[in-house]
Amino acid sequence: MTARPPIEERFPRPSVMGVVNATPDSFSGDGLYLHLEPATAEAYAMLDCGAAIIDVGGESTRPGAAPVDSEEELRRVEPVLAGLAGEPVSIDTSKSAVARRALELGAELVNDVTALRGDPELAGVVADAGAYLCLMHMQGEPRTMQQAPRYDDVVSEVKAFLEERLEFAVGAGIAEERICLDPGFGFGKTTDHNFELLRRLGELADLGRPLLVGLSRKSSLGKIMGDPAATTGTATASVAAALAAYERGAWIVRAHDVRDHVEALRVAEVVARP
Ligand code: HH2
C-alpha cells in the first residue's frame, strides 16, 4: 500500500466536500437518494461542479433520527460507493463494518461524527487502511443531543475534546497528517453555541490540523432568519456561513449546494491570496 499524502496536500484549502445522503430521513430534505441511480448521478454532478470529495452517508444524524444497523447502512451505501469507483469518496459512518467495506470499495476518508467513540474497532480499520479521518465534536448523541446542550465555554470545550480525540487517534496508529477536525455544528449545540464557534473558529485552527466545517442547510441558519422552529437553512445562508468559516481558517467545507460553495469560496480565495 502506498502511503497517502498529508490531507492538506490531497485536499488543498478550500476544498468542498459534496454531501450525498443515502438515507430516507435526512434533515436537509434531500433524501431522494433511496433510489440509488439518482444518488450516483448527483455525486457526479457535484464532482463536475468542483467538489473535491463526495461524502456518502447511510445513517441520518439529524436531531432525533433513529439509528440503523450495519446491514441496513451497508445496503444503502454500497451501490452508491460502487457507482463512484475511482472517484474521491468519504464514508460518513461510525461503524467499523461499514467503514471497512467502504474502504474496500475505494473510499479514502472516514468521516466519524462520534470521533472514534462509537465503535472500538473503527480506529484499527482506519489505521490499517492508511485512510484519512475526520474527528467531529458532538455533545450527547443524535437522538437527544438538542434537548439541552450546555457548555461553560463552548469553544474551549470543543477544542479540548478535539485535542484529546486527536491524541487518541494517533495513539491508535492513525497518522496525524491524515486527520482533520470538525467542531460539529448543530451536534449538541444551540444557535448561540454554533455562532460562537463560527465566530471563534480561529481558536480551533490553533490545534494545527485542517478544519472541516459542516454548516450547510443547518437549522441555526434558518432560526436566525426569524423562524425559531426552522429545521433547515437556505443555500444562500449556507454559503455565507461557509465564507465566514473560510475567513477564520476552515479548510474543507461540507456542503449540499456544491456549485454555489465552490464559486463563492473561489472568490474568497482570490481575495485572500491574489
Ligand atoms: N453534519 C451532518 C452529517 N455529517 N459530518 C461532519 N464531519 N460534519 C458535519 O457537520 C456533519 C457530518 C448532518 O448533515 P446531513 O448529512 O445533511 O444530514 P443527515 O445526517 O440527516 O443525513
Boltz pocket constraint, residues with backbone or C-beta under 6 A from the ligand:
constraints:
  - pocket:
      binder: B
      contacts: [[A, 19], [A, 21], [A, 23], [A, 25], [A, 26], [A, 27], [A, 28], [A, 57], [A, 59], [A, 60], [A, 61], [A, 62], [A, 92], [A, 111], [A, 112], [A, 113], [A, 134], [A, 136], [A, 182], [A, 184], [A, 185], [A, 212], [A, 213], [A, 214], [A, 215], [A, 216], [A, 254]]
      max_distance: 6.0
